[in-house]
Amino acid sequence: MNRTIINKINFKIKIARIRNIPKKNDLALWVSWLNNKKTSIYSNRQFKKHTVNSQKNFIKNKLNINKSILFKIIYNKIFIGIVEIDKIDLNHNHCEIGFMIGNTKYMNRGFATKAIKLLIKFCKKKKLRMLYGISYSKNKASIKVFVKNGFKKVAKIKNYFQLKNSNKKDDMLFFIKNLR
């Protein structure tokens, strides 16, 4: 389907909570995204080689603690990415959010923006009052997702991130959204 057509139609996605280790096909797909330079360039994922076993362990750890919730992003029954609520603090009612569109065919088409919109609704139902997220300053797509969902940039830390295979560094941007 033509990119401009996808952007003009009112597409529907869903986010499905991950409660068990995903099927082998989904795990292998997820691992391929983690190891893809294009999908991991602005992430700590870029610094290690991921395997199905390492991903299983990552998911097991996330499922065993009550500070994280993982969701698959699904469009037309296709697993295209991940959104996560992490560092959930029920004393202060806030959490960090993260997202990745792993299937490059669906990048820069509004899918992450819609997924975060659904995640915000979920967080409101859970009575969380504040969400925050972090982005590399060069990651224009992620910045756009935060801004389109009403997050405000509240901080910039210079030279925070080390870029892989380079002496270059990037700034960290910190975004916050109040839900009340």
Summary of the structure (lengths in Angstrom):
residues: 180
radius of gyration: 16.1
end to end distance: 38.7
largest distance: 46.3
contacts: 488
relative contact order: 0.14
helix: 36%
strand: 33%
